[in-house]
Amino acid sequence: MTRRTDRINGLLRQEISQLISHELKDPRLLGVVSITQVDTSVDLRHARVFVSVLGSQEEKETVLRGISSAAGFMRRELRERLSLKYIPELSFVLDQSIEEADHILRMMDRLSEEGPASGGSLGPEMDPQSNKQD
């Protein structure tokens, strides 16, 4: 990805976030909606917009339908706001990375609370004090 593409991705992410939070009046867009990433094609004609939504799977799908139905409106607004030769076609994808990261952190917390399975000892190969020379 080029520096220009990175800048355009960031700009699109910022503007789409603004549009969703301030311009869209769709009742399906309740809750916390975040644009986590925008990935434009090399020719800048298509962009995948990754959306993170807090809530149940049904709520996430409802929000995604609401945002997807407003893609044409957002594209027109972006055309007015940005001075780009092409305003990409927008496709929206649910981003599960935040939930996956949260799940991993909860698993790590649970493991640290339980401690090592061998009764608290790290074992000779992992115990830093067992490597001392006598």
KABEL-V208500 format. One record per helix or strand of 3 or more residues. SS is the DSSP state (@ for helix, = for strand). FROM is the first residue (numbers start at 1). LEN is the number of residues. If there is no record, write none. Layout:
ss=SS from=FROM len=LEN
ss=SS from=FROM len=LEN
//
This chain:
ss=@ from=3 len=21
ss== from=33 len=8
ss== from=46 len=8
ss=@ from=57 len=13
ss=@ from=71 len=11
ss== from=89 len=6
ss=@ from=97 len=18
ss=@ from=128 len=4
//
